[in-house]
Amino acid sequence: MRRFSNRQKFRDEKVRTEVSGATGHYVRRSQVVDFALFKSEYWGQFPTSLSRHYEPGLVFAEILGVIKGSISNDGELGSLSRNDYLDLSSKKAPTFSSGGRHGVYDIYLRYERRKARNGDRDGIDRVSSLLKFMQMADPDFRRMLETFFGEIYVDEVQDQRCMDITLLLKLVKNPIGIHFAGDSAQCISRDSTFRFNDVKAMFYNQFKPIAEATKNDSLIRPKLFRLNKNFRSHQGIISLASFVMNLLYKGMSTTGGTASSSLLLRF
């Protein structure tokens, strides 16, 4: 527990350095911006006249999940221009109305400038650097990377951003070897605006050359399997749980008295 708490103190640490002609000053360490850092160090630096109209968690999710990490109208990944962001449909960006998006984009621009001054990076910056490296890398090196993963399986894919999924798609050469599972209604990531339609669009853009070369259109049309039943409440699982509880109850009841009831309640 102490080790965990100490790991959380790095955001407040300063590195003292000596400067010629001065007694010294403090230099802030570069950090990876997550929501906690965004709220504690960035949010308060934005003009109150701007930030008071928004909730920081929603803005952070919009910046990383939509403005920086989504797909533009021409199918390219990268930060959206103001006009592209304002023109997004409510399905692709349902959090803010068209009127509220102007302020969100203003905060995004201020966030990027301050992040650059601090020397910080966020999750999108890191993934973007990897994608640029792969794009500029030697073709033989890229082909070697594609041989590392024959298939990938990603559970809870709804917590991934479009940029993250794009990186995964580029690591697997065979589109048949990609398997994603998730439920957009169970997203827990603060900066994810996941939509399965976006994944289908990325899948199409990534594997279109292979489909055209092999004349196999099925390679760019991933199969979707929808689960219409919640298997957590499937009768078989409920029956098994009831059976186990019955065994526990009978086993503890053989000890007799109040102690057995106490044990059952604690379980």
Beta strands, then each sheet from edge to edge (+ up, - down):
strand 1: 15-17
strand 2: 25-27
strand 3: 32-33
strand 4: 121-122
strand 5: 152-154
strand 6: 178-180
sheet 1: 1+ 2-
sheet 2: 3+ 4+
sheet 3: 5+ 6+
end
